[in-house]
Amino acid sequence: MVEDFVNLMDLAPTFLEVAGVPAPSGLAGRSLVPVLQSPAGGLGGL
């Protein structure tokens, strides 16, 4: 279970990374893929 805090603006970069599409420059937020793949909690993947 992932209990890290996230922000809604992180969803677009996450979906783009999962889809294999490069994020456009200036896109707010960052991908949550490292957090979702990390075995550590507490921002372990960032």
N, CA, C and O atoms as a CHARMM CRD file, in Angstrom:
* protein
*
  184
    1    1 MET  N      0.84900  -1.17600   0.00000 PROA 1      0.00000
    2    1 MET  CA     0.00000   0.00000   0.00000 PROA 1      0.00000
    3    1 MET  C      0.89400   1.23800   0.00000 PROA 1      0.00000
    4    1 MET  O      1.88300   1.29500   0.73000 PROA 1      0.00000
    5    2 VAL  N      0.54300   2.22400  -0.81900 PROA 2      0.00000
    6    2 VAL  CA     1.27600   3.48300  -0.88900 PROA 2      0.00000
    7    2 VAL  C      0.56500   4.49900  -0.02500 PROA 2      0.00000
    8    2 VAL  O     -0.62900   4.74500  -0.20100 PROA 2      0.00000
    9    3 GLU  N      1.29900   5.09600   0.91800 PROA 3      0.00000
   10    3 GLU  CA     0.71100   6.08800   1.81300 PROA 3      0.00000
   11    3 GLU  C      1.39200   7.44300   1.66900 PROA 3      0.00000
   12    3 GLU  O      1.23600   8.30500   2.53400 PROA 3      0.00000
   13    4 ASP  N      2.13600   7.64100   0.60100 PROA 4      0.00000
   14    4 ASP  CA     2.82000   8.91100   0.38200 PROA 4      0.00000
   15    4 ASP  C      1.81600   9.98000  -0.03500 PROA 4      0.00000
   16    4 ASP  O      0.77500   9.68200  -0.62100 PROA 4      0.00000
   17    5 PHE  N      2.14900  11.22500   0.27800 PROA 5      0.00000
   18    5 PHE  CA     1.31000  12.34200  -0.13900 PROA 5      0.00000
   19    5 PHE  C      1.57400  12.62000  -1.60900 PROA 5      0.00000
   20    5 PHE  O      2.71800  12.59200  -2.06200 PROA 5      0.00000
   21    6 VAL  N      0.52100  12.88600  -2.34100 PROA 6      0.00000
   22    6 VAL  CA     0.63600  13.24400  -3.75100 PROA 6      0.00000
   23    6 VAL  C     -0.23300  14.45900  -4.01300 PROA 6      0.00000
   24    6 VAL  O     -1.05800  14.84800  -3.18600 PROA 6      0.00000
   25    7 ASN  N     -0.03300  15.04600  -5.17200 PROA 7      0.00000
   26    7 ASN  CA    -0.79400  16.21000  -5.57700 PROA 7      0.00000
   27    7 ASN  C     -1.45100  15.88200  -6.91300 PROA 7      0.00000
   28    7 ASN  O     -0.88800  15.13300  -7.71100 PROA 7      0.00000
   29    8 LEU  N     -2.61100  16.42300  -7.15900 PROA 8      0.00000
   30    8 LEU  CA    -3.30800  16.14300  -8.41600 PROA 8      0.00000
   31    8 LEU  C     -2.49200  16.53200  -9.64000 PROA 8      0.00000
   32    8 LEU  O     -2.62900  15.91100 -10.69400 PROA 8      0.00000
   33    9 MET  N     -1.64300  17.55600  -9.51700 PROA 9      0.00000
   34    9 MET  CA    -0.85300  17.95500 -10.67900 PROA 9      0.00000
   35    9 MET  C      0.20700  16.90800 -11.02300 PROA 9      0.00000
   36    9 MET  O      0.83200  16.99300 -12.08100 PROA 9      0.00000
   37   10 ASP  N      0.42300  15.91100 -10.13800 PROA 10     0.00000
   38   10 ASP  CA     1.36500  14.83300 -10.42100 PROA 10     0.00000
   39   10 ASP  C      0.74800  13.73500 -11.29500 PROA 10     0.00000
   40   10 ASP  O      1.47100  12.87500 -11.79800 PROA 10     0.00000
   41   11 LEU  N     -0.55100  13.75200 -11.47800 PROA 11     0.00000
   42   11 LEU  CA    -1.19900  12.69500 -12.24400 PROA 11     0.00000
   43   11 LEU  C     -0.86300  12.74700 -13.73500 PROA 11     0.00000
   44   11 LEU  O     -0.59400  11.70800 -14.33800 PROA 11     0.00000
   45   12 ALA  N     -0.87300  13.91900 -14.33000 PROA 12     0.00000
   46   12 ALA  CA    -0.58700  14.01800 -15.76800 PROA 12     0.00000
   47   12 ALA  C      0.81700  13.49700 -16.08500 PROA 12     0.00000
   48   12 ALA  O      0.95300  12.66700 -16.98400 PROA 12     0.00000
   49   13 PRO  N      1.87200  13.94800 -15.38500 PROA 13     0.00000
   50   13 PRO  CA     3.19500  13.39600 -15.68300 PROA 13     0.00000
   51   13 PRO  C      3.27800  11.88900 -15.44000 PROA 13     0.00000
   52   13 PRO  O      4.00500  11.18700 -16.14300 PROA 13     0.00000
   53   14 THR  N      2.54200  11.39200 -14.45800 PROA 14     0.00000
   54   14 THR  CA     2.53500   9.95400 -14.16900 PROA 14     0.00000
   55   14 THR  C      1.90400   9.18500 -15.32100 PROA 14     0.00000
   56   14 THR  O      2.47400   8.20200 -15.79500 PROA 14     0.00000
   57   15 PHE  N      0.72800   9.62100 -15.77600 PROA 15     0.00000
   58   15 PHE  CA     0.04600   8.94700 -16.88000 PROA 15     0.00000
   59   15 PHE  C      0.88500   8.99700 -18.15900 PROA 15     0.00000
   60   15 PHE  O      0.94600   8.01800 -18.90200 PROA 15     0.00000
   61   16 LEU  N      1.52600  10.13400 -18.41100 PROA 16     0.00000
   62   16 LEU  CA     2.36200  10.25500 -19.60300 PROA 16     0.00000
   63   16 LEU  C      3.54100   9.29400 -19.55300 PROA 16     0.00000
   64   16 LEU  O      3.86000   8.65400 -20.55500 PROA 16     0.00000
   65   17 GLU  N      4.19500   9.18500 -18.38800 PROA 17     0.00000
   66   17 GLU  CA     5.33000   8.26600 -18.26300 PROA 17     0.00000
   67   17 GLU  C      4.88900   6.82100 -18.45700 PROA 17     0.00000
   68   17 GLU  O      5.55700   6.05900 -19.15600 PROA 17     0.00000
   69   18 VAL  N      3.77200   6.43700 -17.84800 PROA 18     0.00000
   70   18 VAL  CA     3.27000   5.06800 -17.99000 PROA 18     0.00000
   71   18 VAL  C      2.94400   4.76700 -19.45300 PROA 18     0.00000
   72   18 VAL  O      3.14900   3.64600 -19.91900 PROA 18     0.00000
   73   19 ALA  N      2.43900   5.76500 -20.17500 PROA 19     0.00000
   74   19 ALA  CA     2.08500   5.59000 -21.58100 PROA 19     0.00000
   75   19 ALA  C      3.30300   5.65700 -22.50100 PROA 19     0.00000
   76   19 ALA  O      3.19900   5.35800 -23.69000 PROA 19     0.00000
   77   20 GLY  N      4.46400   6.05100 -21.94900 PROA 20     0.00000
   78   20 GLY  CA     5.66200   6.15500 -22.76800 PROA 20     0.00000
   79   20 GLY  C      5.72600   7.41500 -23.59900 PROA 20     0.00000
   80   20 GLY  O      6.44800   7.47700 -24.59400 PROA 20     0.00000
   81   21 VAL  N      4.97100   8.42100 -23.19500 PROA 21     0.00000
   82   21 VAL  CA     4.92900   9.69100 -23.91500 PROA 21     0.00000
   83   21 VAL  C      5.75300  10.71600 -23.14300 PROA 21     0.00000
   84   21 VAL  O      5.55900  10.87000 -21.93700 PROA 21     0.00000
   85   22 PRO  N      6.66800  11.42000 -23.80700 PROA 22     0.00000
   86   22 PRO  CA     7.45300  12.43600 -23.09700 PROA 22     0.00000
   87   22 PRO  C      6.57000  13.58600 -22.61600 PROA 22     0.00000
   88   22 PRO  O      5.67700  14.04100 -23.33100 PROA 22     0.00000
   89   23 ALA  N      6.82800  14.04000 -21.41600 PROA 23     0.00000
   90   23 ALA  CA     6.07000  15.16500 -20.86200 PROA 23     0.00000
   91   23 ALA  C      6.51600  16.45300 -21.54300 PROA 23     0.00000
   92   23 ALA  O      7.71300  16.66400 -21.74000 PROA 23     0.00000
   93   24 PRO  N      5.56900  17.31600 -21.90500 PROA 24     0.00000
   94   24 PRO  CA     5.95300  18.59200 -22.51000 PROA 24     0.00000
   95   24 PRO  C      6.68000  19.47100 -21.50300 PROA 24     0.00000
   96   24 PRO  O      6.45100  19.37800 -20.29700 PROA 24     0.00000
   97   25 SER  N      7.55400  20.32200 -22.01200 PROA 25     0.00000
   98   25 SER  CA     8.27300  21.22900 -21.11200 PROA 25     0.00000
   99   25 SER  C      7.28400  22.18100 -20.45900 PROA 25     0.00000
  100   25 SER  O      6.30700  22.59700 -21.08200 PROA 25     0.00000
  101   26 GLY  N      7.53400  22.51600 -19.23300 PROA 26     0.00000
  102   26 GLY  CA     6.67000  23.42700 -18.50400 PROA 26     0.00000
  103   26 GLY  C      5.50200  22.75700 -17.80600 PROA 26     0.00000
  104   26 GLY  O      4.70800  23.43000 -17.14900 PROA 26     0.00000
  105   27 LEU  N      5.38400  21.43600 -17.93700 PROA 27     0.00000
  106   27 LEU  CA     4.29300  20.72400 -17.27700 PROA 27     0.00000
  107   27 LEU  C      4.54900  20.69900 -15.77500 PROA 27     0.00000
  108   27 LEU  O      5.61700  20.28200 -15.32800 PROA 27     0.00000
  109   28 ALA  N      3.57700  21.14300 -15.00600 PROA 28     0.00000
  110   28 ALA  CA     3.71600  21.15800 -13.54700 PROA 28     0.00000
  111   28 ALA  C      3.60000  19.74000 -13.00100 PROA 28     0.00000
  112   28 ALA  O      2.94400  18.88700 -13.59900 PROA 28     0.00000
  113   29 GLY  N      4.23100  19.49900 -11.88300 PROA 29     0.00000
  114   29 GLY  CA     4.15700  18.19400 -11.23800 PROA 29     0.00000
  115   29 GLY  C      5.28000  17.27900 -11.68900 PROA 29     0.00000
  116   29 GLY  O      6.06300  17.61200 -12.57800 PROA 29     0.00000
  117   30 ARG  N      5.33700  16.11800 -11.05300 PROA 30     0.00000
  118   30 ARG  CA     6.33200  15.11300 -11.43000 PROA 30     0.00000
  119   30 ARG  C      5.70400  13.73400 -11.33800 PROA 30     0.00000
  120   30 ARG  O      4.72500  13.51400 -10.62600 PROA 30     0.00000
  121   31 SER  N      6.28700  12.83900 -12.06300 PROA 31     0.00000
  122   31 SER  CA     5.73900  11.49300 -12.15200 PROA 31     0.00000
  123   31 SER  C      5.79900  10.77200 -10.80600 PROA 31     0.00000
  124   31 SER  O      6.76600  10.90800 -10.05600 PROA 31     0.00000
  125   32 LEU  N      4.76800  10.01700 -10.52000 PROA 32     0.00000
  126   32 LEU  CA     4.70200   9.22400  -9.29400 PROA 32     0.00000
  127   32 LEU  C      5.15900   7.78500  -9.51500 PROA 32     0.00000
  128   32 LEU  O      5.10600   6.97000  -8.59400 PROA 32     0.00000
  129   33 VAL  N      5.60200   7.47100 -10.71800 PROA 33     0.00000
  130   33 VAL  CA     6.03300   6.10700 -11.01700 PROA 33     0.00000
  131   33 VAL  C      7.12600   5.64000 -10.05100 PROA 33     0.00000
  132   33 VAL  O      7.04200   4.51200  -9.56700 PROA 33     0.00000
  133   34 PRO  N      8.15300   6.45400  -9.74500 PROA 34     0.00000
  134   34 PRO  CA     9.16300   5.98600  -8.78300 PROA 34     0.00000
  135   34 PRO  C      8.57400   5.65800  -7.40000 PROA 34     0.00000
  136   34 PRO  O      9.01900   4.71800  -6.74200 PROA 34     0.00000
  137   35 VAL  N      7.59500   6.42100  -6.97500 PROA 35     0.00000
  138   35 VAL  CA     6.95500   6.16200  -5.67900 PROA 35     0.00000
  139   35 VAL  C      6.17700   4.85000  -5.73100 PROA 35     0.00000
  140   35 VAL  O      6.21900   4.05600  -4.79200 PROA 35     0.00000
  141   36 LEU  N      5.47200   4.63100  -6.82600 PROA 36     0.00000
  142   36 LEU  CA     4.66800   3.42500  -6.95200 PROA 36     0.00000
  143   36 LEU  C      5.52700   2.17000  -7.07800 PROA 36     0.00000
  144   36 LEU  O      5.10100   1.08800  -6.67400 PROA 36     0.00000
  145   37 GLN  N      6.72500   2.30400  -7.63000 PROA 37     0.00000
  146   37 GLN  CA     7.60900   1.15900  -7.80600 PROA 37     0.00000
  147   37 GLN  C      8.55000   0.92200  -6.62900 PROA 37     0.00000
  148   37 GLN  O      9.17400  -0.13600  -6.54400 PROA 37     0.00000
  149   38 SER  N      8.65800   1.87900  -5.73000 PROA 38     0.00000
  150   38 SER  CA     9.58900   1.78400  -4.62100 PROA 38     0.00000
  151   38 SER  C      9.06300   0.86300  -3.51600 PROA 38     0.00000
  152   38 SER  O      7.89400   0.95700  -3.14200 PROA 38     0.00000
  153   39 PRO  N      9.91000  -0.02200  -2.99100 PROA 39     0.00000
  154   39 PRO  CA     9.49200  -0.84700  -1.86600 PROA 39     0.00000
  155   39 PRO  C      9.47500  -0.05100  -0.55100 PROA 39     0.00000
  156   39 PRO  O      8.87000  -0.48100   0.43100 PROA 39     0.00000
  157   40 ALA  N     10.14000   1.10800  -0.54000 PROA 40     0.00000
  158   40 ALA  CA    10.19600   1.94900   0.66100 PROA 40     0.00000
  159   40 ALA  C      9.00500   2.90600   0.67600 PROA 40     0.00000
  160   40 ALA  O      8.52200   3.31400  -0.38000 PROA 40     0.00000
  161   41 GLY  N      8.54200   3.25600   1.84800 PROA 41     0.00000
  162   41 GLY  CA     7.49700   4.25600   1.96900 PROA 41     0.00000
  163   41 GLY  C      8.10700   5.61400   2.23000 PROA 41     0.00000
  164   41 GLY  O      9.33000   5.74300   2.29700 PROA 41     0.00000
  165   42 GLY  N      7.28000   6.62100   2.37500 PROA 42     0.00000
  166   42 GLY  CA     7.76800   7.94700   2.73000 PROA 42     0.00000
  167   42 GLY  C      8.64800   8.57000   1.68200 PROA 42     0.00000
  168   42 GLY  O      9.80100   8.89800   1.96300 PROA 42     0.00000
  169   43 LEU  N      8.14300   8.74200   0.49300 PROA 43     0.00000
  170   43 LEU  CA     8.87500   9.35200  -0.61100 PROA 43     0.00000
  171   43 LEU  C     10.09300   8.53700  -0.99800 PROA 43     0.00000
  172   43 LEU  O     11.07700   9.08800  -1.49200 PROA 43     0.00000
  173   44 GLY  N     10.04200   7.24600  -0.78100 PROA 44     0.00000
  174   44 GLY  CA    11.18100   6.38500  -1.07600 PROA 44     0.00000
  175   44 GLY  C     11.62900   6.42300  -2.51400 PROA 44     0.00000
  176   44 GLY  O     12.80600   6.19900  -2.79700 PROA 44     0.00000
  177   45 GLY  N     10.74000   6.69600  -3.41400 PROA 45     0.00000
  178   45 GLY  CA    11.12300   6.70000  -4.82000 PROA 45     0.00000
  179   45 GLY  C     11.48100   8.05300  -5.37800 PROA 45     0.00000
  180   45 GLY  O     11.90200   8.14200  -6.53200 PROA 45     0.00000
  181   46 LEU  N     11.32900   9.12100  -4.59800 PROA 46     0.00000
  182   46 LEU  CA    11.60700  10.44900  -5.14900 PROA 46     0.00000
  183   46 LEU  C     12.93900  10.96900  -4.71500 PROA 46     0.00000
  184   46 LEU  O     13.32200  12.07600  -5.09400 PROA 46     0.00000
